[in-house]
């Protein structure tokens, strides 16, 4: 791999900021010829012209030069924050979570409350599919994953998985559906269920079959937010973990038509088994 010479990049960044080789040389306390040489070496390495002189002899960044300048701004900004933070003892730790796209945002807020209430961490949450998040976890780009289905794992790829919450499943609907019986609503207006891959779905289907009525299953949805919207925007019933419509139920925009006593959506915190973590992060993860 050919590594970028950040010394060359810093010289280019200074020239671009000052819009002058002369002023850049003065700030860097080197000869102007040294600045020109460093810039030429960077352009040669990248294979792109970064700065040109206009007809008025002013320095102009090429399109590639503008891209490099924006990236350099971010690189050196982060570098300054790193140094200042370490010297002043105020550098925040970063904690990085992955969350399945289908996961309830209400639940995420509840689970991440210890992080939100801490002043010691900078939080990042990446939303994605199970496979992508697992790859990022194993590649040390994430500290943990929030999910509603346990990941399969083996001795070759060990994971630590801890159940951190569970929520009752219920059938919800718009308030005016309350006048109809459950069986009548299921027959005439139908119901949306969680994805077939969800362990709870087969149990919900078993319950529906036990009613001995002609239930109209309108679809299987792997997204709690979309299930909530379907309850708000259609006449159908929706099977959902209760927390997924917490606000709408509190505001009485939706009502619970049926609540299961012993059927739950379980939620998990997934960690990689290998690799070291700081005690600070481990302590926080135990609070979730």
C-alpha positions as CSV (number, residue, x, y, z in Angstrom):
1,X,0.0,0.0,0.0
2,X,1.2,3.5,-0.9
3,X,0.8,5.7,2.2
4,X,-0.1,9.4,1.9
5,X,2.6,11.7,3.2
6,X,0.8,13.9,5.7
7,X,3.7,16.3,5.7
8,X,3.1,17.0,2.0
9,X,-0.6,17.3,2.7
10,X,0.0,19.8,5.5
11,X,2.0,22.0,3.2
12,X,-0.7,21.9,0.5
13,X,-3.4,22.7,3.1
14,X,-1.4,25.7,4.3
15,X,-0.9,27.0,0.8
16,X,-4.6,26.6,0.0
17,X,-5.6,28.4,3.2
18,X,-3.2,31.3,2.7
19,X,-3.8,31.4,-1.1
20,X,-0.1,32.2,-1.4
21,X,3.1,30.2,-1.6
22,X,4.9,33.2,0.0
23,X,2.5,33.5,3.0
24,X,2.5,29.7,3.4
25,X,6.3,29.6,3.5
26,X,6.3,32.4,6.1
27,X,3.9,30.5,8.4
28,X,5.8,27.2,7.9
29,X,9.1,29.0,8.4
30,X,10.7,27.3,5.3
31,X,11.8,28.6,2.0
32,X,9.2,29.1,-0.7
33,X,11.0,26.6,-2.9
34,X,10.6,23.9,-0.2
35,X,6.8,24.5,-0.2
36,X,6.7,24.3,-4.0
37,X,8.7,21.0,-3.9
38,X,6.4,19.4,-1.3
39,X,3.3,20.4,-3.2
40,X,4.8,19.0,-6.5
41,X,5.6,15.7,-4.7
42,X,2.0,15.5,-3.4
43,X,0.5,16.1,-6.9
44,X,2.9,13.6,-8.4
45,X,1.8,11.0,-5.8
46,X,-1.9,11.6,-6.3
47,X,-1.5,12.0,-10.1
48,X,-3.7,15.1,-10.1
49,X,-3.1,18.8,-10.3
50,X,-4.3,20.5,-7.2
51,X,-3.5,24.2,-7.6
52,X,-3.2,26.3,-10.7
53,X,-2.4,30.0,-11.3
54,X,-5.2,32.0,-12.9
55,X,-4.6,34.7,-15.5
56,X,-4.4,37.2,-12.6
57,X,-1.7,35.1,-11.0
58,X,-4.0,34.1,-8.2
59,X,-3.9,30.6,-6.9
60,X,-7.0,28.5,-7.8
61,X,-7.8,25.0,-6.5
62,X,-8.7,22.6,-9.1
63,X,-11.8,20.3,-8.6
64,X,-9.5,17.6,-7.2
65,X,-7.7,20.3,-5.1
66,X,-11.0,21.3,-3.5
67,X,-11.8,17.7,-2.6
68,X,-8.3,17.2,-1.1
69,X,-8.6,20.5,0.8
70,X,-11.9,19.5,2.4
71,X,-10.5,16.2,3.4
72,X,-7.3,17.9,4.8
73,X,-9.5,20.3,6.8
74,X,-11.2,17.4,8.5
75,X,-8.0,15.5,9.1
76,X,-6.1,18.4,10.7
77,X,-9.2,19.5,12.7
78,X,-9.5,16.0,14.2
79,X,-5.7,16.0,14.9
80,X,-6.0,19.3,16.8
81,X,-8.9,18.0,18.8
82,X,-7.0,14.9,19.7
83,X,-3.9,16.8,20.9
84,X,-5.9,19.4,22.7
85,X,-8.2,16.9,24.4
86,X,-5.3,14.7,25.6
87,X,-3.3,17.7,26.9
88,X,-6.4,19.2,28.7
89,X,-7.7,15.8,29.9
90,X,-11.0,16.5,28.3
91,X,-11.0,14.0,25.5
92,X,-14.3,12.2,25.3
93,X,-14.4,8.5,24.7
94,X,-16.3,7.3,21.7
95,X,-18.8,4.5,21.9
96,X,-20.2,3.0,18.7
97,X,-23.4,1.1,18.4
98,X,-25.0,-0.7,15.5
99,X,-28.8,-1.0,15.4
100,X,-31.0,-3.1,13.0
101,X,-33.0,-0.8,10.8
102,X,-36.2,-2.5,12.0
103,X,-35.6,-1.8,15.7
104,X,-38.0,0.5,17.5
105,X,-36.5,3.9,17.9
106,X,-38.4,4.3,21.2
107,X,-36.6,1.2,22.5
108,X,-33.2,2.5,21.3
109,X,-33.7,5.7,23.3
110,X,-34.7,3.7,26.4
111,X,-31.7,1.3,26.1
112,X,-29.2,4.0,25.3
113,X,-30.3,6.2,28.2
114,X,-27.1,5.5,30.3
115,X,-25.0,6.7,27.3
116,X,-27.2,9.8,26.7
117,X,-27.0,10.8,30.4
118,X,-23.2,10.4,30.5
119,X,-20.9,13.3,29.7
120,X,-18.0,11.1,29.1
121,X,-18.9,9.5,25.8
122,X,-19.5,10.6,22.2
123,X,-22.3,8.4,20.9
124,X,-22.5,7.1,17.3
125,X,-25.3,4.8,16.0
126,X,-25.0,3.0,12.7
127,X,-28.2,1.6,11.3
128,X,-28.0,-1.4,8.9
129,X,-28.8,-5.0,8.2
130,X,-27.7,-7.9,10.4
131,X,-24.9,-9.0,8.1
132,X,-23.4,-5.5,7.6
133,X,-23.5,-4.7,11.3
134,X,-21.9,-8.0,12.2
135,X,-19.0,-7.4,9.8
136,X,-18.5,-4.0,11.3
137,X,-18.5,-5.4,14.8
138,X,-15.9,-8.1,14.0
139,X,-13.8,-5.4,12.2
140,X,-13.7,-3.3,15.5
141,X,-15.8,-0.5,13.9
142,X,-18.6,-1.1,16.4
143,X,-18.5,-1.7,20.1
144,X,-21.9,-3.4,20.3
145,X,-25.1,-4.2,18.3
146,X,-28.7,-3.7,19.4
147,X,-31.0,-6.3,17.8
148,X,-34.3,-8.2,18.3
149,X,-33.1,-11.6,17.1
150,X,-30.0,-13.4,18.4
151,X,-27.1,-13.8,16.0
152,X,-26.0,-17.3,15.1
153,X,-22.4,-17.9,16.1
154,X,-19.9,-20.7,16.4
155,X,-16.6,-21.5,18.1
156,X,-14.8,-20.0,15.1
157,X,-16.7,-16.7,15.4
158,X,-17.7,-16.4,19.1
159,X,-20.1,-13.7,20.2
160,X,-21.3,-12.5,23.6
161,X,-25.1,-12.0,23.5
162,X,-27.1,-10.7,26.4
163,X,-30.9,-10.2,26.6
164,X,-31.4,-6.7,27.8
165,X,-35.2,-6.1,27.4
166,X,-38.4,-7.7,26.5
167,X,-41.7,-6.2,25.5
168,X,-45.3,-7.6,25.3
169,X,-46.7,-8.1,21.8
170,X,-50.1,-6.7,21.2
171,X,-52.6,-5.9,18.4
172,X,-53.1,-2.2,17.9
173,X,-55.5,-0.2,15.8
174,X,-57.0,3.2,15.3
175,X,-59.4,4.1,18.1
176,X,-62.6,3.8,16.0
177,X,-61.9,0.1,15.6
178,X,-62.7,-0.5,19.2
179,X,-66.4,-0.9,18.5
180,X,-65.7,-4.2,16.6
181,X,-64.9,-7.5,18.1
182,X,-61.4,-8.9,17.6
183,X,-62.6,-11.7,15.3
184,X,-64.7,-9.3,13.2
185,X,-61.8,-6.8,12.8
186,X,-59.4,-9.6,11.8
187,X,-61.9,-10.9,9.2
188,X,-63.0,-7.6,7.7
189,X,-60.0,-5.4,8.0
190,X,-57.1,-7.9,8.4
191,X,-53.8,-7.6,10.2
192,X,-50.2,-6.9,9.5
193,X,-47.7,-9.2,11.2
194,X,-43.9,-8.9,11.9
195,X,-41.6,-10.6,9.4
196,X,-41.8,-14.4,9.1
197,X,-38.2,-14.5,10.4
198,X,-39.3,-13.1,13.7
199,X,-39.6,-15.9,16.3
200,X,-42.9,-14.4,17.6
201,X,-44.7,-14.5,14.3
202,X,-45.3,-18.2,14.2
203,X,-46.8,-18.0,17.7
204,X,-49.0,-15.1,16.6
205,X,-50.2,-17.1,13.6
206,X,-50.9,-20.1,16.0
207,X,-53.1,-17.8,18.1
208,X,-54.9,-16.5,15.0
209,X,-55.6,-20.1,13.8
210,X,-57.1,-20.9,17.2
211,X,-59.7,-18.2,16.8
212,X,-61.3,-20.4,14.0
213,X,-62.2,-17.3,12.0
214,X,-61.1,-16.4,8.6
215,X,-58.3,-14.0,9.4
216,X,-57.0,-11.8,6.6
217,X,-53.2,-11.5,6.9
218,X,-52.4,-8.4,4.8
219,X,-48.6,-8.7,5.0
220,X,-45.4,-9.4,7.0
221,X,-43.4,-6.3,7.8
222,X,-39.8,-6.3,9.2
223,X,-39.9,-2.7,10.5
224,X,-41.5,-1.6,13.7
225,X,-41.8,2.0,12.5
226,X,-43.6,1.0,9.4
227,X,-45.9,-1.3,11.4
228,X,-46.8,1.7,13.6
229,X,-47.6,3.9,10.5
230,X,-49.7,1.1,9.0
231,X,-51.8,1.2,12.2
232,X,-52.2,4.9,12.0
233,X,-52.9,5.1,8.2
234,X,-55.0,2.0,7.6
235,X,-58.1,0.3,9.0
236,X,-56.1,-2.9,9.7
237,X,-54.9,-4.2,13.0
238,X,-51.1,-4.5,13.5
239,X,-49.1,-6.9,15.7
240,X,-46.3,-5.0,17.3
241,X,-44.2,-4.9,20.5
242,X,-46.1,-2.4,22.7
243,X,-43.1,0.0,23.0
244,X,-43.2,0.4,19.2
245,X,-46.3,2.6,19.5
246,X,-45.7,3.9,23.0
247,X,-46.3,7.6,22.2
248,X,-49.4,7.0,20.0
249,X,-50.9,4.7,22.7
250,X,-50.3,7.4,25.3
251,X,-51.8,10.0,23.1
252,X,-54.8,7.7,22.4
253,X,-54.2,7.9,18.7
254,X,-54.0,4.1,18.8
255,X,-55.5,1.6,21.1
256,X,-54.6,-1.9,22.2
257,X,-57.1,-4.3,20.8
258,X,-55.5,-7.4,22.3
259,X,-52.4,-7.9,24.5
260,X,-50.5,-11.2,24.9
261,X,-49.7,-12.1,28.4
262,X,-46.7,-14.4,27.7
263,X,-45.6,-13.5,24.2
264,X,-42.7,-11.1,24.1
265,X,-40.3,-9.4,21.7
266,X,-36.9,-10.0,23.1
267,X,-34.0,-7.6,22.6
268,X,-30.3,-8.3,22.8
269,X,-26.9,-6.6,23.1
270,X,-24.3,-8.3,21.0
271,X,-20.6,-8.0,21.6
272,X,-17.5,-9.6,20.0
273,X,-15.7,-12.0,22.3
274,X,-12.2,-11.2,21.1
275,X,-10.4,-7.9,21.4
276,X,-9.9,-5.6,24.4
277,X,-12.2,-2.8,25.5
278,X,-11.6,0.0,27.9
279,X,-12.9,-0.5,31.4
280,X,-14.9,2.7,30.9
281,X,-16.8,1.2,27.9
282,X,-17.3,-2.1,29.6
283,X,-18.8,-0.5,32.7
284,X,-21.2,1.5,30.6
285,X,-22.3,-1.5,28.5
286,X,-23.2,-3.3,31.8
287,X,-25.7,-0.6,32.5
288,X,-27.7,-1.2,29.3
